[in-house]
Amino acid sequence: MSETSERTPMDWDQRFKDNTTPWERGVLHPAFLDWRESGAFDDRERIIVPGCGRSPELKAFAALGKQVIGADLSGTALAAQKAMLDGDGLQAELIEADILLWRPDTPLDGIYEQTFLCAISPRLRQEYEQAVHAWLKPGGKLFALFMQKNEPGGPPYGCPLEAMRELFPDDRWEWPDGDPVPYPHPLLDDKAELAIILTRR
Ligand SMILES: C[S@@+](CC[C@H](N)C(=O)[O-])C[C@H]1O[C@@H](n2cnc3c(N)ncnc32)[C@H](O)[C@@H]1O
């Protein structure tokens, strides 16, 4: 899909075709590695990576034996994901869609959020919160990496903690105690991504 629309003014598919993808680390996110190492994914069976692009975490979840869904607007990105999965004999469900409009038949255990919320228009944030809440079963986890950015505009659009506290209210989400761990993004001027696991009530 290479069309843009009012919902998604960025032509993401063309970005993948042109390889103008500065958000791509090319390796597993260090927060993913830390969460995996700590066992945070152990009791999560069905996980979605929304706006997965070509990120290697999808394949890494499949390698852990998870039932994983990769979703993206970009057919080019999903074709790359399929090639990576096939190359390692792994499987994932791939959905090419505006994923905010999608709902699963059976609620999921986990969502891995990496540079997706910061990529969509802030106008869609309420819709994002409604969607991710609907995707998860009670007790389901949102593994979030909230992009910190002071400059206006985007993408990426900044996801300051205060705004995230409002977007994911206490009556719908349980917030962990303590300060979130910042992970600088080396290809985005070391902008920090705050790693937080929210639990759906
Ligand atoms: C900044 S990229 C991040 C890709 C990937 N998460 C990563 O870390 O490499 C944002 C991704 O979200 C996808 N995207 C944007 N809006 C979307 C939507 N409404 N539904 C599904 N995917 C969307 C884009 O096609 C793109 O792959």
The ligand as an SDF file (V2000), in Angstrom:
LIG
                    3D

 27 29  0  0  0  0  0  0  0  0999 V2000
    8.4080    4.7450   12.7010 C   0  0  0  0  0  0  0  0  0  0  0  0
    7.8890    3.2530   11.9560 S   0  0  0  0  0  0  0  0  0  0  0  0
    8.3250    2.0500   13.1800 C   0  0  0  0  0  0  0  0  0  0  0  0
    8.4240    0.6530   12.6550 C   0  0  0  0  0  0  0  0  0  0  0  0
    8.8470   -0.3970   13.6970 C   0  0  0  0  0  0  0  0  0  0  0  0
    7.9790   -0.3900   14.8490 N   0  0  0  0  0  0  0  0  0  0  0  0
   10.2810   -0.2140   14.1280 C   0  0  0  0  0  0  0  0  0  0  0  0
   10.5230    0.0470   15.3140 O   0  0  0  0  0  0  0  0  0  0  0  0
   11.1700   -0.3350   13.2750 O   0  0  0  0  0  0  0  0  0  0  0  0
    6.1200    3.3560   12.1230 C   0  0  0  0  0  0  0  0  0  0  0  0
    5.4040    2.1830   11.4760 C   0  0  0  0  0  0  0  0  0  0  0  0
    4.0000    2.2780   11.7250 O   0  0  0  0  0  0  0  0  0  0  0  0
    3.3090    1.9220   10.5370 C   0  0  0  0  0  0  0  0  0  0  0  0
    1.9690    2.5450   10.6410 N   0  0  0  0  0  0  0  0  0  0  0  0
    1.6860    3.8620   10.7240 C   0  0  0  0  0  0  0  0  0  0  0  0
    0.3770    4.0520   10.8910 N   0  0  0  0  0  0  0  0  0  0  0  0
   -0.1760    2.8040   10.9290 C   0  0  0  0  0  0  0  0  0  0  0  0
   -1.5060    2.3200   11.0990 C   0  0  0  0  0  0  0  0  0  0  0  0
   -2.5270    3.1550   11.2830 N   0  0  0  0  0  0  0  0  0  0  0  0
   -1.7170    0.9880   11.1010 N   0  0  0  0  0  0  0  0  0  0  0  0
   -0.6840    0.1240   10.9190 C   0  0  0  0  0  0  0  0  0  0  0  0
    0.5920    0.5280   10.7600 N   0  0  0  0  0  0  0  0  0  0  0  0
    0.8500    1.8500   10.7590 C   0  0  0  0  0  0  0  0  0  0  0  0
    4.1750    2.4170    9.4210 C   0  0  0  0  0  0  0  0  0  0  0  0
    3.9080    1.8030    8.1780 O   0  0  0  0  0  0  0  0  0  0  0  0
    5.5700    2.1070    9.9630 C   0  0  0  0  0  0  0  0  0  0  0  0
    5.9880    0.8220    9.6330 O   0  0  0  0  0  0  0  0  0  0  0  0
  1  2  1  0
  2  3  1  0
  2 10  1  0
  3  4  1  0
  4  5  1  0
  5  6  1  0
  5  7  1  0
  7  8  2  0
  7  9  1  0
 10 11  1  0
 11 12  1  0
 11 26  1  0
 12 13  1  0
 13 14  1  0
 13 24  1  0
 14 15  1  0
 14 23  1  0
 15 16  2  0
 16 17  1  0
 17 18  1  0
 17 23  2  0
 18 19  1  0
 18 20  2  0
 20 21  1  0
 21 22  2  0
 22 23  1  0
 24 25  1  0
 24 26  1  0
 26 27  1  0
M  CHG  2   2   1   9  -1
M  END
$$$$
